[in-house]
């Protein structure tokens, strides 16, 4: 299997597991958060979806964006399904972009995010994007445990 296919498999597997967690959160608990400074469950889901869109644009730009006009900003929060539906076209565009890269691109293209403290190869950056989502999915599992909400099994 080629590296691009493995990266796509990883993106799809991370999202599949994230969706299992996200859609298991009861609607009445979507605004729960462990403390006043934390994101709510729904804010964290939106953060992951919005960040993926930002990362896609940053990858296309080969670095951080000077201005990011987020289509997610100022949208009212509603349900997990509504968030996923809104984000789906952005996700599809990102996946299509990944499919255009060659094996050589993964190491020869650099993404300059020195404003955030790093410059990385495209391959490294793509893995970081999926890792970002994985981290937040783990945080949400901890939220559910703390709130006493049953946790879905993601280890299938």
C-alpha positions as CSV (number, residue, x, y, z in Angstrom):
1,X,0.0,0.0,0.0
2,X,1.3,3.5,-0.9
3,X,1.9,6.2,1.7
4,X,-1.0,8.4,0.4
5,X,-3.4,5.4,0.8
6,X,-2.2,4.8,4.3
7,X,-2.6,8.5,5.2
8,X,-6.2,8.4,3.8
9,X,-6.9,5.2,5.7
10,X,-5.7,6.9,8.9
11,X,-7.9,10.0,8.2
12,X,-11.0,7.8,7.6
13,X,-10.4,5.6,10.6
14,X,-9.8,8.5,13.0
15,X,-13.0,10.2,11.7
16,X,-15.0,6.9,12.0
17,X,-14.0,6.6,15.6
18,X,-14.6,10.3,16.3
19,X,-18.1,10.1,14.8
20,X,-18.9,7.2,17.1
21,X,-17.9,9.3,20.1
22,X,-19.5,12.5,18.9
23,X,-22.8,10.9,18.0
24,X,-23.0,9.0,21.3
25,X,-23.1,12.2,23.3
26,X,-26.7,12.9,24.4
27,X,-28.1,16.1,23.0
28,X,-28.7,17.5,26.5
29,X,-25.0,17.0,27.3
30,X,-23.6,18.7,24.2
31,X,-23.1,22.0,26.2
32,X,-21.5,20.2,29.1
33,X,-17.9,21.1,30.0
34,X,-15.7,20.1,32.9
35,X,-14.9,23.7,34.0
36,X,-15.6,27.3,33.0
37,X,-12.4,27.6,30.9
38,X,-13.0,24.4,28.9
39,X,-14.8,24.0,25.6
40,X,-18.2,22.3,25.7
41,X,-18.6,19.0,23.9
42,X,-20.1,20.6,20.9
43,X,-17.5,23.4,20.8
44,X,-14.8,20.8,20.8
45,X,-16.4,19.0,17.9
46,X,-16.7,22.3,16.0
47,X,-13.1,23.1,16.8
48,X,-11.9,19.8,15.3
49,X,-14.0,20.3,12.1
50,X,-13.0,23.9,11.7
51,X,-9.3,23.2,12.4
52,X,-9.3,20.5,9.7
53,X,-10.6,23.2,7.2
54,X,-7.9,25.6,8.4
55,X,-5.2,22.9,8.1
56,X,-6.4,22.1,4.6
57,X,-6.0,25.8,3.5
58,X,-2.6,26.0,5.3
59,X,-1.4,22.9,3.4
60,X,-2.6,24.4,0.1
61,X,-0.9,27.7,1.1
62,X,2.3,25.8,2.2
63,X,2.1,27.6,5.5
64,X,0.0,29.4,8.0
65,X,-2.7,31.8,6.7
66,X,-2.4,35.5,7.4
67,X,-6.2,35.7,7.4
68,X,-8.6,32.9,8.1
69,X,-12.2,33.7,7.3
70,X,-13.8,30.7,8.8
71,X,-17.2,29.5,7.4
72,X,-17.8,28.0,10.8
73,X,-17.6,31.3,12.6
74,X,-20.8,32.8,13.8
75,X,-22.8,29.7,12.9
76,X,-25.2,28.8,15.7
77,X,-24.5,25.5,17.4
78,X,-27.2,22.9,17.1
79,X,-26.5,19.2,16.8
80,X,-23.6,16.9,16.0
81,X,-25.4,15.8,12.8
82,X,-25.8,19.4,11.7
83,X,-22.1,20.1,12.4
84,X,-21.0,17.0,10.4
85,X,-23.4,17.9,7.5
86,X,-22.0,21.4,7.3
87,X,-18.4,20.2,7.4
88,X,-18.8,17.4,4.9
89,X,-18.0,19.5,1.8
90,X,-14.9,20.9,3.4
91,X,-13.9,17.4,4.4
92,X,-14.4,16.0,0.9
93,X,-12.3,18.8,-0.6
94,X,-9.5,18.1,1.9
95,X,-9.6,14.4,1.0
96,X,-9.6,15.2,-2.7
97,X,-6.5,17.4,-2.1
98,X,-4.7,14.7,-0.3
99,X,-5.4,12.3,-3.2
100,X,-3.6,14.7,-5.6
101,X,-0.3,14.4,-3.8
102,X,2.5,12.1,-4.9
103,X,4.7,9.9,-2.7
104,X,7.5,12.4,-3.4
105,X,5.3,15.3,-2.3
106,X,5.1,13.9,1.2
107,X,8.7,14.6,1.8
108,X,9.5,17.4,-0.7
109,X,6.7,19.9,0.2
110,X,7.2,21.8,3.4
111,X,4.5,23.5,5.4
112,X,5.8,26.6,7.2
113,X,3.9,27.2,10.5
114,X,6.9,28.8,12.1
115,X,4.4,31.3,13.7
116,X,3.2,28.2,15.6
117,X,6.7,26.9,16.2
118,X,7.3,24.4,13.4
119,X,8.1,23.8,9.8
120,X,7.2,20.2,8.7
121,X,7.1,18.1,5.6
122,X,3.6,17.5,4.1
123,X,3.6,13.9,5.3
124,X,4.3,15.0,8.8
125,X,1.7,17.7,8.6
126,X,-1.0,15.4,7.4
127,X,-0.3,13.0,10.3
128,X,-0.5,15.9,12.7
129,X,-3.9,16.9,11.4
130,X,-5.3,13.4,12.1
131,X,-3.5,13.3,15.5
132,X,-5.2,16.6,16.4
133,X,-8.6,15.0,15.9
134,X,-7.5,11.9,17.8
135,X,-6.4,14.0,20.8
136,X,-9.7,15.8,21.0
137,X,-11.7,12.6,20.7
138,X,-9.7,11.3,23.7
139,X,-10.6,14.5,25.5
140,X,-14.2,14.0,24.8
141,X,-14.0,10.4,26.1
142,X,-12.6,11.9,29.3
143,X,-15.4,14.5,29.4
144,X,-18.0,11.6,29.2
145,X,-16.3,9.7,32.0
146,X,-16.2,12.8,34.2
147,X,-19.9,13.6,33.4
148,X,-20.9,10.0,34.2
149,X,-22.1,9.4,30.6
150,X,-21.6,5.9,29.2
151,X,-18.8,5.8,26.7
152,X,-19.1,4.1,23.3
153,X,-16.6,1.4,22.5
154,X,-14.2,2.7,19.8
155,X,-11.9,-0.2,20.0
156,X,-13.7,-2.4,17.5
